[in-house]
Amino acid sequence: MNTPLEEALALALKLAPKERLQLIEQVASSVEHDMEPAMPANEQHWGQTLNQLLDEMEPIELLYPEIEDPVEWVKHLRSEK
């Protein structure tokens, strides 16, 4: 008695080469889709949560905003210690 996999393989091998390639692509795509973890409907993506948090925060006041070069800015902060 043949298993469903053996029966499917026997049918697939009867296809023309181009059709077999299409079958492979479709099967691989369906497996990839099935393996993706589904996010529960009540949960947000962490990026959306982060964006909401940033929107709710007060503006951050930077020290020495006149120093535009980040390396110079860090050097200046370190020299104060």
N, CA, C and O atoms as a GROMACS GRO file, in nm:
protein
  324
    1MET      N    1   0.085  -0.119   0.000
    1MET     CA    2   0.000   0.000   0.000
    1MET      C    3   0.089   0.124   0.000
    1MET      O    4   0.181   0.135   0.081
    2ASN      N    5   0.062   0.215  -0.089
    2ASN     CA    6   0.140   0.337  -0.100
    2ASN      C    7   0.092   0.442  -0.001
    2ASN      O    8  -0.027   0.455   0.025
    3THR      N    9   0.187   0.517   0.054
    3THR     CA   10   0.152   0.627   0.143
    3THR      C   11   0.113   0.747   0.057
    3THR      O   12   0.144   0.751  -0.062
    4PRO      N   13   0.045   0.846   0.116
    4PRO     CA   14   0.010   0.966   0.039
    4PRO      C   15   0.133   1.033  -0.022
    4PRO      O   16   0.125   1.088  -0.132
    5LEU      N   17   0.245   1.030   0.049
    5LEU     CA   18   0.367   1.092  -0.004
    5LEU      C   19   0.415   1.018  -0.128
    5LEU      O   20   0.453   1.080  -0.227
    6GLU      N   21   0.413   0.884  -0.123
    6GLU     CA   22   0.456   0.804  -0.239
    6GLU      C   23   0.363   0.826  -0.358
    6GLU      O   24   0.408   0.832  -0.472
    7GLU      N   25   0.233   0.838  -0.331
    7GLU     CA   26   0.138   0.863  -0.439
    7GLU      C   27   0.159   1.001  -0.501
    7GLU      O   28   0.154   1.017  -0.623
    8ALA      N   29   0.184   1.100  -0.416
    8ALA     CA   30   0.208   1.236  -0.466
    8ALA      C   31   0.336   1.240  -0.548
    8ALA      O   32   0.341   1.305  -0.652
    9LEU      N   33   0.439   1.171  -0.500
    9LEU     CA   34   0.566   1.169  -0.573
    9LEU      C   35   0.549   1.102  -0.709
    9LEU      O   36   0.603   1.150  -0.809
   10ALA      N   37   0.475   0.992  -0.712
   10ALA     CA   38   0.452   0.922  -0.839
   10ALA      C   39   0.381   1.014  -0.938
   10ALA      O   40   0.416   1.017  -1.056
   11LEU      N   41   0.282   1.090  -0.890
   11LEU     CA   42   0.212   1.184  -0.978
   11LEU      C   43   0.305   1.297  -1.022
   11LEU      O   44   0.302   1.337  -1.138
   12ALA      N   45   0.386   1.348  -0.928
   12ALA     CA   46   0.476   1.459  -0.960
   12ALA      C   47   0.577   1.418  -1.065
   12ALA      O   48   0.612   1.498  -1.152
   13LEU      N   49   0.626   1.295  -1.059
   13LEU     CA   50   0.726   1.250  -1.155
   13LEU      C   51   0.669   1.232  -1.296
   13LEU      O   52   0.745   1.223  -1.392
   14LYS      N   53   0.538   1.229  -1.308
   14LYS     CA   54   0.474   1.218  -1.440
   14LYS      C   55   0.462   1.356  -1.507
   14LYS      O   56   0.431   1.364  -1.626
   15LEU      N   57   0.485   1.461  -1.431
   15LEU     CA   58   0.474   1.597  -1.486
   15LEU      C   59   0.594   1.628  -1.574
   15LEU      O   60   0.700   1.568  -1.563
   16ALA      N   61   0.574   1.725  -1.662
   16ALA     CA   62   0.684   1.775  -1.744
   16ALA      C   63   0.783   1.849  -1.653
   16ALA      O   64   0.743   1.898  -1.547
   17PRO      N   65   0.909   1.858  -1.691
   17PRO     CA   66   1.010   1.924  -1.606
   17PRO      C   67   0.969   2.065  -1.560
   17PRO      O   68   0.989   2.101  -1.444
   18LYS      N   69   0.913   2.143  -1.650
   18LYS     CA   70   0.872   2.279  -1.614
   18LYS      C   71   0.761   2.276  -1.508
   18LYS      O   72   0.762   2.356  -1.414
   19GLU      N   73   0.668   2.185  -1.522
   19GLU     CA   74   0.559   2.173  -1.425
   19GLU      C   75   0.611   2.123  -1.290
   19GLU      O   76   0.562   2.164  -1.185
   20ARG      N   77   0.712   2.034  -1.292
   20ARG     CA   78   0.771   1.987  -1.167
   20ARG      C   79   0.838   2.103  -1.093
   20ARG      O   80   0.829   2.113  -0.971
   21LEU      N   81   0.906   2.191  -1.168
   21LEU     CA   82   0.968   2.308  -1.105
   21LEU      C   83   0.862   2.399  -1.043
   21LEU      O   84   0.881   2.450  -0.933
   22GLN      N   85   0.752   2.419  -1.113
   22GLN     CA   86   0.643   2.500  -1.058
   22GLN      C   87   0.588   2.436  -0.931
   22GLN      O   88   0.558   2.506  -0.834
   23LEU      N   89   0.575   2.304  -0.932
   23LEU     CA   90   0.525   2.232  -0.814
   23LEU      C   91   0.621   2.251  -0.697
   23LEU      O   92   0.578   2.276  -0.584
   24ILE      N   93   0.750   2.239  -0.724
   24ILE     CA   94   0.851   2.256  -0.618
   24ILE      C   95   0.840   2.396  -0.557
   24ILE      O   96   0.842   2.411  -0.435
   25GLU      N   97   0.830   2.498  -0.643
   25GLU     CA   98   0.819   2.636  -0.595
   25GLU      C   99   0.695   2.654  -0.508
   25GLU      O  100   0.702   2.716  -0.402
   26GLN      N  101   0.584   2.600  -0.552
   26GLN     CA  102   0.460   2.615  -0.476
   26GLN      C  103   0.465   2.542  -0.343
   26GLN      O  104   0.418   2.593  -0.242
   27VAL      N  105   0.522   2.423  -0.342
   27VAL     CA  106   0.532   2.346  -0.217
   27VAL      C  107   0.627   2.417  -0.121
   27VAL      O  108   0.596   2.430  -0.002
   28ALA      N  109   0.743   2.464  -0.172
   28ALA     CA  110   0.838   2.534  -0.085
   28ALA      C  111   0.776   2.661  -0.029
   28ALA      O  112   0.796   2.693   0.089
   29SER      N  113   0.702   2.733  -0.110
   29SER     CA  114   0.637   2.855  -0.064
   29SER      C  115   0.534   2.825   0.045
   29SER      O  116   0.523   2.900   0.142
   30SER      N  117   0.460   2.717   0.028
   30SER     CA  118   0.358   2.684   0.129
   30SER      C  119   0.423   2.642   0.260
   30SER      O  120   0.370   2.672   0.368
   31VAL      N  121   0.536   2.574   0.254
   31VAL     CA  122   0.606   2.533   0.375
   31VAL      C  123   0.661   2.654   0.447
   31VAL      O  124   0.651   2.665   0.570
   32GLU      N  125   0.720   2.746   0.370
   32GLU     CA  126   0.774   2.869   0.430
   32GLU      C  127   0.663   2.946   0.501
   32GLU      O  128   0.683   2.998   0.611
   33HIS      N  129   0.548   2.954   0.440
   33HIS     CA  130   0.434   3.026   0.500
   33HIS      C  131   0.388   2.956   0.627
   33HIS      O  132   0.357   3.022   0.726
   34ASP      N  133   0.383   2.823   0.624
   34ASP     CA  134   0.338   2.747   0.741
   34ASP      C  135   0.436   2.757   0.857
   34ASP      O  136   0.395   2.747   0.973
   35MET      N  137   0.564   2.778   0.829
   35MET     CA  138   0.665   2.780   0.934
   35MET      C  139   0.680   2.917   0.999
   35MET      O  140   0.739   2.928   1.106
   36GLU      N  141   0.626   3.022   0.937
   36GLU     CA  142   0.635   3.156   0.996
   36GLU      C  143   0.550   3.160   1.122
   36GLU      O  144   0.433   3.121   1.120
   37PRO      N  145   0.609   3.206   1.232
   37PRO     CA  146   0.529   3.214   1.355
   37PRO      C  147   0.421   3.321   1.340
   37PRO      O  148   0.449   3.434   1.301
   38ALA      N  149   0.302   3.283   1.372
   38ALA     CA  150   0.192   3.377   1.363
   38ALA      C  151   0.188   3.463   1.489
   38ALA      O  152   0.196   3.411   1.600
   39MET      N  153   0.176   3.594   1.470
   39MET     CA  154   0.165   3.684   1.584
   39MET      C  155   0.021   3.682   1.633
   39MET      O  156  -0.072   3.700   1.554
   40PRO      N  157   0.001   3.660   1.762
   40PRO     CA  158  -0.136   3.662   1.814
   40PRO      C  159  -0.207   3.793   1.779
   40PRO      O  160  -0.145   3.900   1.774
   41ALA      N  161  -0.335   3.783   1.755
   41ALA     CA  162  -0.411   3.899   1.710
   41ALA      C  163  -0.409   4.014   1.810
   41ALA      O  164  -0.418   4.130   1.771
   42ASN      N  165  -0.396   3.984   1.939
   42ASN     CA  166  -0.402   4.088   2.040
   42ASN      C  167  -0.266   4.150   2.069
   42ASN      O  168  -0.257   4.241   2.152
   43GLU      N  169  -0.160   4.104   2.004
   43GLU     CA  170  -0.027   4.159   2.028
   43GLU      C  171   0.016   4.247   1.912
   43GLU      O  172  -0.017   4.222   1.796
   44GLN      N  173   0.090   4.353   1.947
   44GLN     CA  174   0.145   4.441   1.845
   44GLN      C  175   0.289   4.400   1.819
   44GLN      O  176   0.354   4.338   1.903
   45HIS      N  177   0.337   4.434   1.703
   45HIS     CA  178   0.478   4.416   1.673
   45HIS      C  179   0.557   4.506   1.768
   45HIS      O  180   0.513   4.616   1.799
   46TRP      N  181   0.675   4.459   1.813
   46TRP     CA  182   0.753   4.536   1.910
   46TRP      C  183   0.789   4.674   1.856
   46TRP      O  184   0.802   4.768   1.933
   47GLY      N  185   0.805   4.687   1.725
   47GLY     CA  186   0.838   4.817   1.665
   47GLY      C  187   0.725   4.917   1.682
   47GLY      O  188   0.749   5.035   1.706
   48GLN      N  189   0.602   4.869   1.669
   48GLN     CA  190   0.487   4.958   1.689
   48GLN      C  191   0.480   5.004   1.834
   48GLN      O  192   0.449   5.120   1.861
   49THR      N  193   0.509   4.914   1.926
   49THR     CA  194   0.508   4.949   2.068
   49THR      C  195   0.617   5.052   2.097
   49THR      O  196   0.593   5.148   2.171
   50LEU      N  197   0.735   5.034   2.039
   50LEU     CA  198   0.844   5.129   2.058
   50LEU      C  199   0.807   5.266   2.001
   50LEU      O  200   0.834   5.368   2.065
   51ASN      N  201   0.747   5.270   1.884
   51ASN     CA  202   0.706   5.398   1.826
   51ASN      C  203   0.604   5.470   1.914
   51ASN      O  204   0.612   5.592   1.931
   52GLN      N  205   0.511   5.396   1.971
   52GLN     CA  206   0.413   5.457   2.060
   52GLN      C  207   0.481   5.514   2.184
   52GLN      O  208   0.447   5.624   2.228
   53LEU      N  209   0.576   5.441   2.239
   53LEU     CA  210   0.650   5.487   2.355
   53LEU      C  211   0.727   5.616   2.324
   53LEU      O  212   0.726   5.710   2.403
   54LEU      N  213   0.793   5.619   2.210
   54LEU     CA  214   0.867   5.739   2.171
   54LEU      C  215   0.774   5.858   2.149
   54LEU      O  216   0.810   5.972   2.182
   55ASP      N  217   0.656   5.833   2.095
   55ASP     CA  218   0.559   5.941   2.075
   55ASP      C  219   0.509   5.998   2.207
   55ASP      O  220   0.479   6.117   2.216
   56GLU      N  221   0.500   5.913   2.310
   56GLU     CA  222   0.448   5.956   2.440
   56GLU      C  223   0.553   6.024   2.527
   56GLU      O  224   0.518   6.093   2.623
   57MET      N  225   0.681   6.006   2.495
   57MET     CA  226   0.788   6.062   2.578
   57MET      C  227   0.800   6.213   2.559
   57MET      O  228   0.766   6.268   2.455
   58GLU      N  229   0.850   6.277   2.663
   58GLU     CA  230   0.882   6.419   2.654
   58GLU      C  231   1.006   6.435   2.566
   58GLU      O  232   1.086   6.342   2.557
   59PRO      N  233   1.023   6.550   2.503
   59PRO     CA  234   1.144   6.571   2.422
   59PRO      C  235   1.269   6.562   2.511
   59PRO      O  236   1.266   6.601   2.628
   60ILE      N  237   1.374   6.511   2.455
   60ILE     CA  238   1.500   6.496   2.528
   60ILE      C  239   1.588   6.617   2.496
   60ILE      O  240   1.610   6.651   2.380
   61GLU      N  241   1.636   6.682   2.601
   61GLU     CA  242   1.723   6.797   2.581
   61GLU      C  243   1.867   6.749   2.571
   61GLU      O  244   1.919   6.688   2.665
   62LEU      N  245   1.930   6.776   2.459
   62LEU     CA  246   2.067   6.734   2.438
   62LEU      C  247   2.165   6.834   2.499
   62LEU      O  248   2.140   6.955   2.500
   63LEU      N  249   2.276   6.781   2.549
   63LEU     CA  250   2.383   6.868   2.595
   63LEU      C  251   2.466   6.911   2.475
   63LEU      O  252   2.500   6.829   2.389
   64TYR      N  253   2.498   7.036   2.469
   64TYR     CA  254   2.583   7.092   2.364
   64TYR      C  255   2.530   7.061   2.223
   64TYR      O  256   2.602   7.002   2.142
   65PRO      N  257   2.409   7.101   2.193
   65PRO     CA  258   2.355   7.074   2.059
   65PRO      C  259   2.430   7.150   1.949
   65PRO      O  260   2.416   7.118   1.831
   66GLU      N  261   2.509   7.249   1.988
   66GLU     CA  262   2.583   7.325   1.887
   66GLU      C  263   2.700   7.244   1.828
   66GLU      O  264   2.750   7.278   1.721
   67ILE      N  265   2.743   7.138   1.896
   67ILE     CA  266   2.850   7.053   1.845
   67ILE      C  267   2.787   6.949   1.753
   67ILE      O  268   2.720   6.857   1.800
   68GLU      N  269   2.808   6.965   1.624
   68GLU     CA  270   2.743   6.878   1.526
   68GLU      C  271   2.820   6.749   1.499
   68GLU      O  272   2.759   6.649   1.460
   69ASP      N  273   2.950   6.750   1.518
   69ASP     CA  274   3.031   6.632   1.493
   69ASP      C  275   3.018   6.536   1.612
   69ASP      O  276   3.053   6.574   1.724
   70PRO      N  277   2.968   6.414   1.590
   70PRO     CA  278   2.946   6.323   1.703
   70PRO      C  279   3.075   6.286   1.777
   70PRO      O  280   3.073   6.268   1.899
   71VAL      N  281   3.185   6.276   1.705
   71VAL     CA  282   3.312   6.241   1.771
   71VAL      C  283   3.355   6.354   1.862
   71VAL      O  284   3.397   6.331   1.976
   72GLU      N  285   3.345   6.476   1.814
   72GLU     CA  286   3.382   6.592   1.896
   72GLU      C  287   3.289   6.606   2.016
   72GLU      O  288   3.332   6.643   2.125
   73TRP      N  289   3.161   6.575   1.995
   73TRP     CA  290   3.064   6.583   2.103
   73TRP      C  291   3.100   6.486   2.215
   73TRP      O  292   3.096   6.523   2.332
   74VAL      N  293   3.135   6.361   2.179
   74VAL     CA  294   3.174   6.262   2.278
   74VAL      C  295   3.302   6.302   2.347
   74VAL      O  296   3.312   6.288   2.469
   75LYS      N  297   3.400   6.353   2.272
   75LYS     CA  298   3.525   6.399   2.332
   75LYS      C  299   3.499   6.509   2.435
   75LYS      O  300   3.558   6.510   2.543
   76HIS      N  301   3.410   6.601   2.400
   76HIS     CA  302   3.376   6.711   2.490
   76HIS      C  303   3.314   6.658   2.619
   76HIS      O  304   3.350   6.701   2.728
   77LEU      N  305   3.221   6.565   2.606
   77LEU     CA  306   3.157   6.507   2.725
   77LEU      C  307   3.260   6.433   2.811
   77LEU      O  308   3.255   6.442   2.934
   78ARG      N  309   3.350   6.360   2.749
   78ARG     CA  310   3.449   6.285   2.826
   78ARG      C  311   3.548   6.378   2.896
   78ARG      O  312   3.597   6.347   3.005
   79SER      N  313   3.577   6.490   2.836
   79SER     CA  314   3.673   6.583   2.897
   79SER      C  315   3.615   6.649   3.023
   79SER      O  316   3.689   6.699   3.107
   80GLU      N  317   3.483   6.649   3.035
   80GLU     CA  318   3.420   6.710   3.152
   80GLU      C  319   3.430   6.621   3.276
   80GLU      O  320   3.416   6.670   3.388
   81LYS      N  321   3.454   6.494   3.258
   81LYS     CA  322   3.456   6.401   3.373
   81LYS      C  323   3.581   6.414   3.453
   81LYS      O  324   3.598   6.343   3.552
   0.00000   0.00000   0.00000
